[in-house]
């Protein structure tokens, strides 16, 4: 839980320093952190359920590998947050505007 809060806080600081919306990027980073853990956990759970159902794996396979699955999900969350931080490190492109054309001249000829 502390890592989740720290990731959102640092994303806020990085976004503010590059002129972006800090609160928006804090929510995006929090969503990536939670989303990676959630989706990877569901994916691994489905994989294990298929293995138990169709290949005769032990029904305690999830409890046997609980620590490994949690570690993989946390590492994947760090990877997702790292990608968001890399994006935030890039400075947004400055908008360049073309100069207006010179005013017309009327010399009466």
Rosetta blueprint (number, residue, H / E / L):
1 X L
2 X H
3 X H
4 X H
5 X H
6 X H
7 X H
8 X H
9 X H
10 X H
11 X H
12 X H
13 X H
14 X H
15 X H
16 X H
17 X H
18 X L
19 X L
20 X L
21 X L
22 X H
23 X H
24 X H
25 X H
26 X H
27 X H
28 X H
29 X H
30 X H
31 X H
32 X H
33 X H
34 X H
35 X H
36 X H
37 X H
38 X H
39 X H
40 X H
41 X H
42 X H
43 X H
44 X H
45 X H
46 X H
47 X H
48 X H
49 X H
50 X H
51 X H
52 X H
53 X H
54 X H
55 X H
56 X L
57 X L
58 X L
59 X L
60 X L
61 X H
62 X H
63 X H
64 X H
65 X L
66 X H
67 X H
68 X H
69 X H
70 X H
71 X H
72 X H
73 X H
74 X H
75 X H
76 X H
77 X H
78 X H
79 X H
80 X H
81 X H
82 X H
83 X H
84 X H
85 X H
86 X H
87 X H
88 X H
89 X H
90 X L
91 X L
92 X L
93 X L
94 X L
95 X L
96 X L
97 X L
98 X L
99 X L
100 X L
101 X L
102 X L
103 X L
104 X L
105 X L
106 X L
107 X L
108 X L
109 X L
